[in-house]
Amino acid sequence: MKQKAARICLIVAIVLFVLGAFILGHAPEWFIITAAFAVGAVVFGVRWIRITGALLVVISIVVAISEYQARQQLRERVREIQQKAGGHI
């Protein structure tokens, strides 16, 4: 039963990661959810599932952090443009 749960968690994590990478823009929350499912694979899986899940956890967290930073930089850039325009945008 645990192996089935681990496989399901890993498949869900992979699908979420792919969807987040190709469909969504600047959604770090999505990658945190992906990492959470991958942790399930790490906890319940056999060796290859644990290794794959662990890699997905690390990659998802790195992507989430970079997406968050990109979002912050975009907001700052918009704020700068608005100030240059005199707040008329």
Protein Blocks (a to p, Z undefined) as FASTA:
>chain_A
ZZmmmmmmmmmmmmmmmmmmmmpgcilklmmmmmmmmmmmmmmmcfklmmmmmmmmmmmm
mmmmmmmmmmmmmmmmmmmmmmmnoopZZ
